[in-house]
Amino acid sequence: MTKIIISGIIEMPPENVAPALEAGRPLIEGALTEEGCLDYDWCPDPLHPGRIRVFERWESEAALAAHFECDWYLKMRDNIGSFGLTSADVSKYRVDLSEPVYDETMTPRADFFTAKD
């Protein structure tokens, strides 16, 4: 099954990050209840004031499409925009293969060692 990852950054005035995330907390919690939502994380970037990191995982395109139509998404979009959004760079990725970083000897591997050629 292909999974979808959404990853990116949202920029706003640094003093608005904590209030924006606090206002968005119930919307994040709501999105986590959606069918097909595996992860829905929005967090401040500790090295870049004013930056929020977005990370989401969805079971399918259908689940993500349903999310884009629901109140949790629409209200979160409006919430973030109300705190002085200055830029956003958020992308989606299809994941056709995933496997552990560490092999059976606990060695980190960059190659996809379980993939069949």
GIGITA-V42602 format. One record per backbone hydrogen bond with DSSP energy under -0.5 kcal/mol. CO is the residue of the C=O (numbers start at 1). NH is the residue of the N-H. Records with the same first field share a line. If there is no record, write none. Layout:
CO: NH / NH
This chain:
3: 95
4: 58
5: 93
6: 56
7: 91
8: 54
9: 89
10: 52
11: 86 / 87
13: 16 / 17
14: 17 / 18
16: 20
17: 21
18: 22
19: 23
20: 24
21: 25
22: 25
24: 27 / 28
25: 29
26: 30
27: 31
28: 32
30: 33
31: 34
34: 37
36: 38 / 59
39: 57
41: 55
43: 53
44: 46
45: 48
48: 51
50: 12
51: 45
52: 10
53: 43
54: 8
55: 41
56: 6
57: 38 / 39
58: 4
60: 64
61: 65
62: 66
63: 67
64: 68
65: 69
66: 69 / 70
67: 70 / 73
70: 74
71: 75
72: 76
73: 77
74: 78
75: 79
76: 80
77: 81
78: 82
80: 83
81: 84
87: 11
89: 9
91: 7
93: 5
94: 96
95: 3
101: 109
103: 106
107: 103
111: 113
112: 115
115: 117
